[in-house]
Amino acid sequence: MKRRPLFAAALLLLASATSVGCAQADDKAGNVETAPLGANEQATYEYTVPFGTGRSIDSGEIIEIMPQTLQVKVGESIRITNKDIRGYDIGPFYVDALQTLAMRFTHTGRLSGICAVNPDGEFVIEVTD
């Protein structure tokens, strides 16, 4: 009985370590940090996942919404609007169905992760001064 709490704590620690998903920061380039972007603020880079994208993916269509690499400067921002009924991994982000993600890059570094809405399957963001 005494081992169960320790085992449960180990499982919780393992789950939290793996819940980061495919997004990762490249430590050599610095710690990328972001800040929320206001709803009324215009983003430097704006992308929209249209309604029906999931259906297009399921039918084998090649989707080219996001670039493979996006080079941004500190202070620039990104807004990704998902108008589809399916959520997507878009590099270091997950954008749920009918949601918008908007943020400003506040520190240099590199983020990357799988991307369901570009043909290369990966989205990399490189943030420089």
N, CA, C and O atoms as a printed pandas DataFrame, in Angstrom:
     atom_number atom_name residue_name chain_id  residue_number  x_coord  y_coord  z_coord
0              1         N          MET        A               1    0.811   -1.195    0.000
1              2        CA          MET        A               1    0.000    0.000    0.000
2              3         C          MET        A               1    0.855    1.261    0.000
3              4         O          MET        A               1    0.471    2.244   -0.633
4              5         N          LYS        A               2    1.992    1.275    0.679
5              6        CA          LYS        A               2    2.806    2.478    0.757
6              7         C          LYS        A               2    3.457    2.799   -0.579
7              8         O          LYS        A               2    3.834    3.948   -0.809
8              9         N          ARG        A               3    3.599    1.832   -1.456
9             10        CA          ARG        A               3    4.250    2.068   -2.733
10            11         C          ARG        A               3    3.323    2.722   -3.751
11            12         O          ARG        A               3    3.810    3.343   -4.696
12            13         N          ARG        A               4    2.046    2.608   -3.598
13            14        CA          ARG        A               4    1.107    3.166   -4.575
14            15         C          ARG        A               4    1.219    4.685   -4.684
15            16         O          ARG        A               4    1.274    5.184   -5.808
16            17         N          PRO        A               5    1.258    5.451   -3.599
17            18        CA          PRO        A               5    1.390    6.904   -3.761
18            19         C          PRO        A               5    2.682    7.281   -4.487
19            20         O          PRO        A               5    2.683    8.200   -5.306
20            21         N          LEU        A               6    3.771    6.589   -4.197
21            22        CA          LEU        A               6    5.040    6.863   -4.862
22            23         C          LEU        A               6    4.939    6.514   -6.345
23            24         O          LEU        A               6    5.422    7.265   -7.193
24            25         N          PHE        A               7    4.317    5.383   -6.662
25            26        CA          PHE        A               7    4.133    4.974   -8.053
26            27         C          PHE        A               7    3.236    5.971   -8.784
27            28         O          PHE        A               7    3.519    6.341   -9.924
28            29         N          ALA        A               8    2.158    6.406   -8.134
29            30        CA          ALA        A               8    1.243    7.377   -8.743
30            31         C          ALA        A               8    1.966    8.704   -8.991
31            32         O          ALA        A               8    1.759    9.337  -10.026
32            33         N          ALA        A               9    2.810    9.124   -8.050
33            34        CA          ALA        A               9    3.567   10.363   -8.226
34            35         C          ALA        A               9    4.547   10.232   -9.381
35            36         O          ALA        A               9    4.738   11.185  -10.137
36            37         N          ALA        A              10    5.170    9.075   -9.530
37            38        CA          ALA        A              10    6.099    8.849  -10.643
38            39         C          ALA        A              10    5.365    8.884  -11.982
39            40         O          ALA        A              10    5.871    9.443  -12.955
40            41         N          LEU        A              11    4.167    8.284  -12.032
41            42        CA          LEU        A              11    3.375    8.335  -13.255
42            43         C          LEU        A              11    2.965    9.757  -13.593
43            44         O          LEU        A              11    2.995   10.144  -14.761
44            45         N          LEU        A              12    2.584   10.537  -12.600
45            46        CA          LEU        A              12    2.199   11.925  -12.807
46            47         C          LEU        A              12    3.379   12.729  -13.340
47            48         O          LEU        A              12    3.217   13.537  -14.254
48            49         N          LEU        A              13    4.553   12.516  -12.778
49            50        CA          LEU        A              13    5.754   13.206  -13.232
50            51         C          LEU        A              13    6.081   12.824  -14.672
51            52         O          LEU        A              13    6.432   13.690  -15.474
52            53         N          LEU        A              14    5.972   11.548  -15.011
53            54        CA          LEU        A              14    6.215   11.091  -16.364
54            55         C          LEU        A              14    5.197   11.691  -17.324
55            56         O          LEU        A              14    5.567   12.127  -18.414
56            57         N          ALA        A              15    3.939   11.724  -16.947
57            58        CA          ALA        A              15    2.896   12.289  -17.801
58            59         C          ALA        A              15    3.136   13.770  -18.044
59            60         O          ALA        A              15    2.954   14.240  -19.167
60            61         N          SER        A              16    3.539   14.517  -17.023
61            62        CA          SER        A              16    3.771   15.945  -17.215
62            63         C          SER        A              16    5.008   16.176  -18.065
63            64         O          SER        A              16    5.066   17.166  -18.795
64            65         N          ALA        A              17    5.982   15.311  -17.997
65            66        CA          ALA        A              17    7.188   15.463  -18.809
66            67         C          ALA        A              17    6.900   15.178  -20.277
67            68         O          ALA        A              17    7.523   15.777  -21.154
68            69         N          THR        A              18    5.968   14.277  -20.557
69            70        CA          THR        A              18    5.673   13.945  -21.941
70            71         C          THR        A              18    4.533   14.776  -22.506
71            72         O          THR        A              18    4.282   14.711  -23.709
72            73         N          SER        A              19    3.835   15.552  -21.691
73            74        CA          SER        A              19    2.705   16.324  -22.191
74            75         C          SER        A              19    3.145   17.545  -22.976
75            76         O          SER        A              19    2.302   18.246  -23.536
76            77         N          VAL        A              20    4.433   17.817  -23.033
77            78        CA          VAL        A              20    4.938   18.936  -23.813
78            79         C          VAL        A              20    4.643   18.703  -25.290
79            80         O          VAL        A              20    4.508   19.667  -26.043
80            81         N          GLY        A              21    4.542   17.473  -25.716
81            82        CA          GLY        A              21    4.216   17.163  -27.096
82            83         C          GLY        A              21    5.438   17.285  -27.983
83            84         O          GLY        A              21    6.567   17.072  -27.542
84            85         N          CYS        A              22    5.200   17.631  -29.240
85            86        CA          CYS        A              22    6.287   17.681  -30.208
86            87         C          CYS        A              22    6.972   19.027  -30.258
87            88         O          CYS        A              22    8.030   19.150  -30.875
88            89         N          ALA        A              23    6.412   20.028  -29.639
89            90        CA          ALA        A              23    7.044   21.340  -29.661
90            91         C          ALA        A              23    8.259   21.333  -28.765
91            92         O          ALA        A              23    8.246   20.760  -27.676
92            93         N          GLN        A              24    9.316   21.981  -29.240
93            94        CA          GLN        A              24   10.501   22.028  -28.416
94            95         C          GLN        A              24   11.293   23.294  -28.704
95            96         O          GLN        A              24   11.316   23.788  -29.832
96            97         N          ALA        A              25   11.927   23.799  -27.691
97            98        CA          ALA        A              25   12.800   24.956  -27.866
98            99         C          ALA        A              25   14.223   24.455  -28.006
99           100         O          ALA        A              25   14.625   23.506  -27.333
100          101         N          ASP        A              26   14.981   25.092  -28.880
101          102        CA          ASP        A              26   16.379   24.749  -29.084
102          103         C          ASP        A              26   17.199   25.562  -28.090
103          104         O          ASP        A              26   17.317   26.778  -28.240
104          105         N          ASP        A              27   17.771   24.906  -27.068
105          106        CA          ASP        A              27   18.490   25.603  -26.007
106          107         C          ASP        A              27   19.697   26.370  -26.510
107          108         O          ASP        A              27   20.087   27.363  -25.894
108          109         N          LYS        A              28   20.301   25.943  -27.607
109          110        CA          LYS        A              28   21.472   26.629  -28.134
110          111         C          LYS        A              28   21.122   28.042  -28.588
111          112         O          LYS        A              28   21.967   28.935  -28.546
112          113         N          ALA        A              29   19.888   28.245  -29.017
113          114        CA          ALA        A              29   19.495   29.527  -29.566
114          115         C          ALA        A              29   18.927   30.468  -28.510
115          116         O          ALA        A              29   18.706   31.642  -28.810
116          117         N          GLY        A              30   18.688   30.012  -27.312
117          118        CA          GLY        A              30   18.118   30.866  -26.273
118          119         C          GLY        A              30   16.745   30.384  -25.864
119          120         O          GLY        A              30   16.201   29.445  -26.443
120          121         N          ASN        A              31   16.197   31.034  -24.867
121          122        CA          ASN        A              31   14.882   30.659  -24.372
122          123         C          ASN        A              31   13.822   31.530  -25.024
123          124         O          ASN        A              31   13.726   32.722  -24.735
124          125         N          VAL        A              32   13.035   30.939  -25.894
125          126        CA          VAL        A              32   11.969   31.672  -26.550
126          127         C          VAL        A              32   10.873   31.912  -25.527
127          128         O          VAL        A              32   10.455   31.000  -24.814
128          129         N          GLU        A              33   10.422   33.141  -25.468
129          130        CA          GLU        A              33    9.293   33.476  -24.602
130          131         C          GLU        A              33    8.290   34.258  -25.421
131          132         O          GLU        A              33    8.645   34.943  -26.381
132          133         N          THR        A              34    7.037   34.147  -25.029
133          134        CA          THR        A              34    5.979   34.844  -25.732
134          135         C          THR        A              34    5.088   35.550  -24.730
135          136         O          THR        A              34    5.101   35.250  -23.536
136          137         N          ALA        A              35    4.317   36.492  -25.241
137          138        CA          ALA        A              35    3.334   37.209  -24.434
138          139         C          ALA        A              35    2.039   37.251  -25.242
139          140         O          ALA        A              35    2.080   37.247  -26.472
140          141         N          PRO        A              36    0.899   37.291  -24.571
141          142        CA          PRO        A              36   -0.374   37.343  -25.302
142          143         C          PRO        A              36   -0.453   38.594  -26.170
143          144         O          PRO        A              36    0.099   39.642  -25.838
144          145         N          LEU        A              37   -1.145   38.454  -27.271
145          146        CA          LEU        A              37   -1.400   39.569  -28.173
146          147         C          LEU        A              37   -2.860   39.942  -28.005
147          148         O          LEU        A              37   -3.732   39.073  -28.036
148          149         N          GLY        A              38   -3.131   41.218  -27.829
149          150        CA          GLY        A              38   -4.509   41.669  -27.636
150          151         C          GLY        A              38   -5.382   41.384  -28.847
151          152         O          GLY        A              38   -4.897   41.361  -29.978
152          153         N          ALA        A              39   -6.653   41.170  -28.611
153          154        CA          ALA        A              39   -7.600   40.834  -29.675
154          155         C          ALA        A              39   -7.667   41.931  -30.737
155          156         O          ALA        A              39   -7.912   41.640  -31.908
156          157         N          ASN        A              40   -7.454   43.184  -30.343
157          158        CA          ASN        A              40   -7.541   44.294  -31.290
158          159         C          ASN        A              40   -6.193   44.649  -31.921
159          160         O          ASN        A              40   -6.125   45.517  -32.791
160          161         N          GLU        A              41   -5.120   43.982  -31.486
161          162        CA          GLU        A              41   -3.805   44.265  -32.038
162          163         C          GLU        A              41   -3.609   43.487  -33.338
163          164         O          GLU        A              41   -3.978   42.317  -33.431
164          165         N          GLN        A              42   -3.029   44.145  -34.334
165          166        CA          GLN        A              42   -2.729   43.461  -35.588
166          167         C          GLN        A              42   -1.450   42.662  -35.408
167          168         O          GLN        A              42   -0.480   43.147  -34.826
168          169         N          ALA        A              43   -1.455   41.441  -35.906
169          170        CA          ALA        A              43   -0.279   40.577  -35.816
170          171         C          ALA        A              43    0.630   40.813  -37.020
171          172         O          ALA        A              43    0.169   41.178  -38.102
172          173         N          THR        A              44    1.917   40.599  -36.813
173          174        CA          THR        A              44    2.886   40.704  -37.898
174          175         C          THR        A              44    2.647   39.603  -38.927
175          176         O          THR        A              44    2.730   39.843  -40.131
176          177         N          TYR        A              45    2.351   38.405  -38.450
177          178        CA          TYR        A              45    2.094   37.244  -39.308
178          179         C          TYR        A              45    0.729   36.684  -38.953
179          180         O          TYR        A              45    0.461   36.385  -37.789
180          181         N          GLU        A              46   -0.140   36.541  -39.953
181          182        CA          GLU        A              46   -1.484   36.019  -39.712
182          183         C          GLU        A              46   -1.756   34.853  -40.657
183          184         O          GLU        A              46   -1.487   34.924  -41.856
184          185         N          TYR        A              47   -2.293   33.787  -40.089
185          186        CA          TYR        A              47   -2.624   32.589  -40.856
186          187         C          TYR        A              47   -4.016   32.134  -40.459
187          188         O          TYR        A              47   -4.417   32.274  -39.303
188          189         N          THR        A              48   -4.759   31.584  -41.427
189          190        CA          THR        A              48   -6.098   31.075  -41.162
190          191         C          THR        A              48   -6.212   29.655  -41.692
191          192         O          THR        A              48   -5.876   29.375  -42.842
192          193         N          VAL        A              49   -6.690   28.763  -40.831
193          194        CA          VAL        A              49   -7.015   27.393  -41.237
194          195         C          VAL        A              49   -8.495   27.423  -41.615
195          196         O          VAL        A              49   -9.347   27.575  -40.741
196          197         N          PRO        A              50   -8.815   27.279  -42.908
197          198        CA          PRO        A              50  -10.211   27.402  -43.318
198          199         C          PRO        A              50  -11.077   26.211  -42.903
199          200         O          PRO        A              50  -10.581   25.109  -42.665
200          201         N          PHE        A              51  -12.356   26.461  -42.826
201          202        CA          PHE        A              51  -13.325   25.399  -42.582
202          203         C          PHE        A              51  -13.166   24.351  -43.682
203          204         O          PHE        A              51  -13.030   24.702  -44.854
204          205         N          GLY        A              52  -13.182   23.086  -43.319
205          206        CA          GLY        A              52  -13.077   21.989  -44.275
206          207         C          GLY        A              52  -11.661   21.475  -44.477
207          208         O          GLY        A              52  -11.441   20.551  -45.260
208          209         N          THR        A              53  -10.695   22.067  -43.774
209          210        CA          THR        A              53   -9.303   21.628  -43.922
210          211         C          THR        A              53   -9.144   20.160  -43.541
211          212         O          THR        A              53   -8.452   19.414  -44.234
212          213         N          GLY        A              54   -9.767   19.746  -42.464
213          214        CA          GLY        A              54   -9.680   18.350  -42.031
214          215         C          GLY        A              54  -10.197   17.396  -43.082
215          216         O          GLY        A              54   -9.608   16.341  -43.318
216          217         N          ARG        A              55  -11.297   17.764  -43.715
217          218        CA          ARG        A              55  -11.862   16.944  -44.782
218          219         C          ARG        A              55  -10.877   16.850  -45.951
219          220         O          ARG        A              55  -10.706   15.786  -46.547
220          221         N          SER        A              56  -10.233   17.974  -46.267
221          222        CA          SER        A              56   -9.246   17.987  -47.350
222          223         C          SER        A              56   -8.055   17.083  -47.028
223          224         O          SER        A              56   -7.575   16.344  -47.888
224          225         N          ILE        A              57   -7.583   17.150  -45.775
225          226        CA          ILE        A              57   -6.477   16.290  -45.345
226          227         C          ILE        A              57   -6.881   14.818  -45.454
227          228         O          ILE        A              57   -6.124   13.991  -45.960
228          229         N          ASP        A              58   -8.086   14.507  -44.971
229          230        CA          ASP        A              58   -8.575   13.126  -45.008
230          231         C          ASP        A              58   -8.681   12.589  -46.437
231          232         O          ASP        A              58   -8.516   11.390  -46.663
232          233         N          SER        A              59   -8.956   13.472  -47.399
233          234        CA          SER        A              59   -9.089   13.019  -48.790
234          235         C          SER        A              59   -7.747   12.975  -49.515
235          236         O          SER        A              59   -7.694   12.674  -50.708
236          237         N          GLY        A              60   -6.654   13.275  -48.793
237          238        CA          GLY        A              60   -5.322   13.157  -49.376
238          239         C          GLY        A              60   -4.779   14.420  -50.004
239          240         O          GLY        A              60   -3.711   14.399  -50.615
240          241         N          GLU        A              61   -5.502   15.528  -49.862
241          242        CA          GLU        A              61   -5.034   16.794  -50.418
242          243         C          GLU        A              61   -3.790   17.288  -49.675
243          244         O          GLU        A              61   -3.659   17.087  -48.468
244          245         N          ILE        A              62   -2.891   17.926  -50.398
245          246        CA          ILE        A              62   -1.721   18.540  -49.773
246          247         C          ILE        A              62   -2.126   19.931  -49.317
247          248         O          ILE        A              62   -2.608   20.741  -50.108
248          249         N          ILE        A              63   -1.928   20.198  -48.039
249          250        CA          ILE        A              63   -2.339   21.467  -47.433
250          251         C          ILE        A              63   -1.106   22.343  -47.245
251          252         O          ILE        A              63   -0.106   21.903  -46.678
252          253         N          GLU        A              64   -1.179   23.584  -47.722
253          254        CA          GLU        A              64   -0.056   24.517  -47.602
254          255         C          GLU        A              64   -0.527   25.833  -46.977
255          256         O          GLU        A              64   -0.646   26.848  -47.662
256          257         N          ILE        A              65   -0.790   25.801  -45.684
257          258        CA          ILE        A              65   -1.223   27.004  -44.982
258          259         C          ILE        A              65   -0.044   27.677  -44.297
259          260         O          ILE        A              65    0.112   28.896  -44.372
260          261         N          MET        A              66    0.776   26.889  -43.636
261          262        CA          MET        A              66    1.917   27.422  -42.890
262          263         C          MET        A              66    3.209   27.162  -43.661
263          264         O          MET        A              66    3.324   26.166  -44.376
264          265         N          PRO        A              67    4.188   28.073  -43.510
265          266        CA          PRO        A              67    5.506   27.802  -44.092
266          267         C          PRO        A              67    6.226   26.751  -43.257
267          268         O          PRO        A              67    5.808   26.451  -42.138
268          269         N          GLN        A              68    7.298   26.196  -43.792
269          270        CA          GLN        A              68    8.079   25.257  -42.981
270          271         C          GLN        A              68    8.861   26.023  -41.924
271          272         O          GLN        A              68    8.970   25.568  -40.785
272          273         N          THR        A              69    9.407   27.185  -42.288
273          274        CA          THR        A              69   10.186   27.998  -41.354
274          275         C          THR        A              69    9.685   29.431  -41.400
275          276         O          THR        A              69    9.415   29.977  -42.469
276          277         N          LEU        A              70    9.567   30.026  -40.231
277          278        CA          LEU        A              70    9.182   31.434  -40.118
278          279         C          LEU        A              70   10.259   32.134  -39.304
279          280         O          LEU        A              70   10.494   31.793  -38.145
280          281         N          GLN        A              71   10.909   33.110  -39.916
281          282        CA          GLN        A              71   11.938   33.874  -39.211
282          283         C          GLN        A              71   11.314   35.183  -38.758
283          284         O          GLN        A              71   10.843   35.979  -39.571
284          285         N          VAL        A              72   11.317   35.392  -37.435
285          286        CA          VAL        A              72   10.709   36.584  -36.852
286          287         C          VAL        A              72   11.730   37.306  -35.981
287          288         O          VAL        A              72   12.772   36.756  -35.622
288          289         N          LYS        A              73   11.408   38.531  -35.658
289          290        CA          LYS        A              73   12.247   39.324  -34.759
290          291         C          LYS        A              73   11.516   39.492  -33.427
291          292         O          LYS        A              73   10.287   39.442  -33.369
292          293         N          VAL        A              74   12.286   39.692  -32.365
293          294        CA          VAL        A              74   11.697   39.973  -31.060
294          295         C          VAL        A              74   10.764   41.175  -31.219
295          296         O          VAL        A              74   11.126   42.177  -31.834
296          297         N          GLY        A              75    9.574   41.061  -30.663
297          298        CA          GLY        A              75    8.573   42.119  -30.761
298          299         C          GLY        A              75    7.530   41.853  -31.827
299          300         O          GLY        A              75    6.442   42.427  -31.788
300          301         N          GLU        A              76    7.852   40.979  -32.792
301          302        CA          GLU        A              76    6.866   40.629  -33.809
302          303         C          GLU        A              76    5.877   39.621  -33.223
303          304         O          GLU        A              76    6.099   39.065  -32.148
304          305         N          SER        A              77    4.787   39.400  -33.947
305          306        CA          SER        A              77    3.723   38.565  -33.393
306          307         C          SER        A              77    3.112   37.669  -34.466
307          308         O          SER        A              77    3.307   37.866  -35.665
308          309         N          ILE        A              78    2.366   36.681  -33.985
309          310        CA          ILE        A              78    1.691   35.726  -34.872
310          311         C          ILE        A              78    0.263   35.532  -34.396
311          312         O          ILE        A              78   -0.008   35.521  -33.195
312          313         N          ARG        A              79   -0.645   35.379  -35.345
313          314        CA          ARG        A              79   -2.034   35.028  -35.034
314          315         C          ARG        A              79   -2.419   33.898  -35.974
315          316         O          ARG        A              79   -2.275   34.008  -37.191
316          317         N          ILE        A              80   -2.911   32.807  -35.393
317          318        CA          ILE        A              80   -3.393   31.667  -36.164
318          319         C          ILE        A              80   -4.855   31.466  -35.801
319          320         O          ILE        A              80   -5.184   31.189  -34.648
320          321         N          THR        A              81   -5.732   31.605  -36.792
321          322        CA          THR        A              81   -7.166   31.442  -36.583
322          323         C          THR        A              81   -7.593   30.126  -37.212
323          324         O          THR        A              81   -7.371   29.898  -38.401
324          325         N          ASN        A              82   -8.202   29.270  -36.418
325          326        CA          ASN        A              82   -8.667   27.978  -36.897
326          327         C          ASN        A              82  -10.179   28.047  -37.074
327          328         O          ASN        A              82  -10.929   28.086  -36.099
328          329         N          LYS        A              83  -10.615   28.062  -38.329
329          330        CA          LYS        A              83  -12.049   28.115  -38.631
330          331         C          LYS        A              83  -12.626   26.733  -38.902
331          332         O          LYS        A              83  -13.791   26.600  -39.275
332          333         N          ASP        A              84  -11.797   25.699  -38.712
333          334        CA          ASP        A              84  -12.249   24.332  -38.947
334          335         C          ASP        A              84  -12.853   23.751  -37.665
335          336         O          ASP        A              84  -12.707   24.316  -36.582
336          337         N          ILE        A              85  -13.526   22.620  -37.811
337          338        CA          ILE        A              85  -14.141   21.958  -36.657
338          339         C          ILE        A              85  -13.198   20.946  -36.018
339          340         O          ILE        A              85  -13.612   20.172  -35.155
340          341         N          ARG        A              86  -11.935   20.944  -36.433
341          342        CA          ARG        A              86  -10.906   20.044  -35.925
342          343         C          ARG        A              86   -9.737   20.887  -35.414
343          344         O          ARG        A              86   -9.389   21.900  -36.020
344          345         N          GLY        A              87   -9.135   20.472  -34.303
345          346        CA          GLY        A              87   -7.950   21.145  -33.787
346          347         C          GLY        A              87   -6.695   20.626  -34.475
347          348         O          GLY        A              87   -6.671   19.503  -34.979
348          349         N          TYR        A              88   -5.639   21.463  -34.492
349          350        CA          TYR        A              88   -4.413   21.093  -35.209
350          351         C          TYR        A              88   -3.166   21.423  -34.405
351          352         O          TYR        A              88   -3.104   22.430  -33.699
352          353         N          ASP        A              89   -2.160   20.534  -34.533
353          354        CA          ASP        A              89   -0.811   20.843  -34.092
354          355         C          ASP        A              89   -0.212   21.702  -35.188
355          356         O          ASP        A              89   -0.163   21.302  -36.352
356          357         N          ILE        A              90    0.244   22.890  -34.806
357          358        CA          ILE        A              90    0.879   23.796  -35.754
358          359         C          ILE        A              90    2.202   24.204  -35.141
359          360         O          ILE        A              90    2.304   25.225  -34.463
360          361         N          GLY        A              91    3.210   23.388  -35.392
361          362        CA          GLY        A              91    4.529   23.627  -34.807
362          363         C          GLY        A              91    4.468   23.527  -33.303
363          364         O          GLY        A              91    4.002   22.524  -32.761
364          365         N          PRO        A              92    4.939   24.565  -32.617
365          366        CA          PRO        A              92    4.971   24.512  -31.156
366          367         C          PRO        A              92    3.610   24.769  -30.505
367          368         O          PRO        A              92    3.497   24.781  -29.279
368          369         N          PHE        A              93    2.589   24.970  -31.318
369          370        CA          PHE        A              93    1.271   25.337  -30.796
370          371         C          PHE        A              93    0.223   24.278  -31.124
371          372         O          PHE        A              93    0.364   23.509  -32.075
372          373         N          TYR        A              94   -0.827   24.259  -30.312
373          374        CA          TYR        A              94   -2.028   23.499  -30.644
374          375         C          TYR        A              94   -3.150   24.524  -30.728
375          376         O          TYR        A              94   -3.406   25.254  -29.770
376          377         N          VAL        A              95   -3.817   24.576  -31.875
377          378        CA          VAL        A              95   -4.921   25.518  -32.048
378          379         C          VAL        A              95   -6.194   24.695  -32.168
379          380         O          VAL        A              95   -6.408   23.990  -33.154
380          381         N          ASP        A              96   -7.030   24.797  -31.150
381          382        CA          ASP        A              96   -8.251   24.002  -31.086
382          383         C          ASP        A              96   -9.249   24.470  -32.146
383          384         O          ASP        A              96   -9.106   25.550  -32.720
384          385         N          ALA        A              97  -10.249   23.646  -32.390
385          386        CA          ALA        A              97  -11.294   23.965  -33.356
386          387         C          ALA        A              97  -11.954   25.297  -33.007
387          388         O          ALA        A              97  -12.273   25.564  -31.848
388          389         N          LEU        A              98  -12.148   26.119  -34.021
389          390        CA          LEU        A              98  -12.848   27.400  -33.910
390          391         C          LEU        A              98  -12.211   28.341  -32.885
391          392         O          LEU        A              98  -12.906   29.144  -32.261
392          393         N          GLN        A              99  -10.900   28.243  -32.714
393          394        CA          GLN        A              99  -10.178   29.084  -31.765
394          395         C          GLN        A              99   -9.093   29.889  -32.480
395          396         O          GLN        A              99   -8.731   29.594  -33.618
396          397         N          THR        A             100   -8.588   30.901  -31.798
397          398        CA          THR        A             100   -7.501   31.719  -32.317
398          399         C          THR        A             100   -6.382   31.759  -31.296
399          400         O          THR        A             100   -6.621   31.919  -30.099
400          401         N          LEU        A             101   -5.167   31.613  -31.779
401          402        CA          LEU        A             101   -3.977   31.736  -30.953
402          403         C          LEU        A             101   -3.269   33.009  -31.419
403          404         O          LEU        A             101   -3.050   33.191  -32.616
404          405         N          ALA        A             102   -2.910   33.888  -30.484
405          406        CA          ALA        A             102   -2.228   35.134  -30.846
406          407         C          ALA        A             102   -1.191   35.445  -29.781
407          408         O          ALA        A             102   -1.505   35.504  -28.592
408          409         N          MET        A             103    0.068   35.646  -30.224
409          410        CA          MET        A             103    1.123   35.949  -29.260
410          411         C          MET        A             103    2.239   36.749  -29.887
411          412         O          MET        A             103    2.427   36.762  -31.103
412          413         N          ARG        A             104    2.975   37.418  -29.017
413          414        CA          ARG        A             104    4.134   38.217  -29.405
414          415         C          ARG        A             104    5.388   37.492  -28.926
415          416         O          ARG        A             104    5.394   36.920  -27.836
416          417         N          PHE        A             105    6.441   37.513  -29.726
417          418        CA          PHE        A             105    7.705   36.886  -29.362
418          419         C          PHE        A             105    8.548   37.902  -28.597
419          420         O          PHE        A             105    8.829   38.986  -29.107
420          421         N          THR        A             106    8.951   37.554  -27.373
421          422        CA          THR        A             106    9.631   38.507  -26.495
422          423         C          THR        A             106   11.106   38.200  -26.263
423          424         O          THR        A             106   11.826   39.039  -25.720
424          425         N          HIS        A             107   11.570   37.025  -26.660
425          426        CA          HIS        A             107   12.979   36.645  -26.497
426          427         C          HIS        A             107   13.435   35.817  -27.697
427          428         O          HIS        A             107   12.617   35.196  -28.376
428          429         N          THR        A             108   14.720   35.811  -27.952
429          430        CA          THR        A             108   15.264   35.052  -29.074
430          431         C          THR        A             108   15.242   33.554  -28.791
431          432         O          THR        A             108   15.160   33.124  -27.640
432          433         N          GLY        A             109   15.318   32.776  -29.857
433          434        CA          GLY        A             109   15.374   31.325  -29.731
434          435         C          GLY        A             109   14.735   30.649  -30.914
435          436         O          GLY        A             109   14.478   31.267  -31.947
436          437         N          ARG        A             110   14.484   29.376  -30.747
437          438        CA          ARG        A             110   13.932   28.551  -31.833
438          439         C          ARG        A             110   12.880   27.615  -31.258
439          440         O          ARG        A             110   13.110   26.958  -30.243
440          441         N          LEU        A             111   11.739   27.557  -31.904
441          442        CA          LEU        A             111   10.661   26.641  -31.541
442          443         C          LEU        A             111   10.346   25.784  -32.761
443          444         O          LEU        A             111   10.422   26.248  -33.898
444          445         N          SER        A             112    9.994   24.534  -32.510
445          446        CA          SER        A             112    9.611   23.685  -33.634
446          447         C          SER        A             112    8.645   22.613  -33.164
447          448         O          SER        A             112    8.530   22.328  -31.972
448          449         N          GLY        A             113    7.963   22.034  -34.119
449          450        CA          GLY        A             113    7.054   20.942  -33.815
450          451         C          GLY        A             113    6.359   20.471  -35.074
451          452         O          GLY        A             113    6.494   21.071  -36.140
452          453         N          ILE        A             114    5.615   19.390  -34.935
453          454        CA          ILE        A             114    4.898   18.852  -36.080
454          455         C          ILE        A             114    3.834   19.842  -36.531
455          456         O          ILE        A             114    3.317   20.628  -35.737
456          457         N          CYS        A             115    3.522   19.790  -37.806
457          458        CA          CYS        A             115    2.517   20.702  -38.338
458          459         C          CYS        A             115    1.618   19.947  -39.309
459          460         O          CYS        A             115    2.081   19.402  -40.312
460          461         N          ALA        A             116    0.357   19.924  -39.002
461          462        CA          ALA        A             116   -0.601   19.198  -39.828
462          463         C          ALA        A             116   -1.024   19.982  -41.065
463          464         O          ALA        A             116   -1.656   19.423  -41.961
464          465         N          VAL        A             117   -0.683   21.270  -41.128
465          466        CA          VAL        A             117   -1.194   22.097  -42.222
466          467         C          VAL        A             117   -0.083   22.680  -43.098
467          468         O          VAL        A             117   -0.197   23.798  -43.601
468          469         N          ASN        A             118    0.983   21.912  -43.271
469          470        CA          ASN        A             118    1.963   22.213  -44.313
470          471         C          ASN        A             118    2.530   20.897  -44.825
471          472         O          ASN        A             118    2.581   19.920  -44.079
472          473         N          PRO        A             119    2.955   20.854  -46.082
473          474        CA          PRO        A             119    3.357   19.577  -46.679
474          475         C          PRO        A             119    4.617   18.970  -46.075
475          476         O          PRO        A             119    4.836   17.765  -46.200
476          477         N          ASP        A             120    5.452   19.781  -45.421
477          478        CA          ASP        A             120    6.681   19.259  -44.824
478          479         C          ASP        A             120    6.430   18.574  -43.489
479          480         O          ASP        A             120    7.266   17.800  -43.024
480          481         N          GLY        A             121    5.279   18.853  -42.864
481          482        CA          GLY        A             121    4.939   18.202  -41.605
482          483         C          GLY        A             121    5.623   18.787  -40.392
483          484         O          GLY        A             121    5.522   18.223  -39.302
484          485         N          GLU        A             122    6.322   19.911  -40.547
485          486        CA          GLU        A             122    7.005   20.558  -39.421
486          487         C          GLU        A             122    6.908   22.066  -39.596
487          488         O          GLU        A             122    6.907   22.573  -40.718
488          489         N          PHE        A             123    6.827   22.773  -38.485
489          490        CA          PHE        A             123    6.811   24.230  -38.504
490          491         C          PHE        A             123    7.856   24.699  -37.509
491          492         O          PHE        A             123    7.806   24.339  -36.333
492          493         N          VAL        A             124    8.815   25.512  -37.983
493          494        CA          VAL        A             124    9.919   26.010  -37.174
494          495         C          VAL        A             124    9.811   27.532  -37.106
495          496         O          VAL        A             124    9.615   28.195  -38.124
496          497         N          ILE        A             125    9.940   28.070  -35.907
497          498        CA          ILE        A             125    9.970   29.522  -35.719
498          499         C          ILE        A             125   11.324   29.892  -35.149
499          500         O          ILE        A             125   11.709   29.409  -34.084
500          501         N          GLU        A             126   12.046   30.747  -35.853
501          502        CA          GLU        A             126   13.339   31.236  -35.399
502          503         C          GLU        A             126   13.182   32.705  -35.036
503          504         O          GLU        A             126   12.846   33.535  -35.881
504          505         N          VAL        A             127   13.431   33.015  -33.762
505          506        CA          VAL        A             127   13.268   34.371  -33.251
506          507         C          VAL        A             127   14.637   34.986  -33.032
507          508         O          VAL        A             127   15.456   34.453  -32.283
508          509         N          THR        A             128   14.883   36.121  -33.695
509          510        CA          THR        A             128   16.169   36.817  -33.558
510          511         C          THR        A             128   15.929   38.252  -33.095
511          512         O          THR        A             128   14.798   38.739  -33.077
512          513         N          ASP        A             129   17.026   38.912  -32.723
513          514        CA          ASP        A             129   16.934   40.327  -32.312
514          515         C          ASP        A             129   16.671   41.218  -33.494
515          516         O          ASP        A             129   16.564   42.434  -33.338
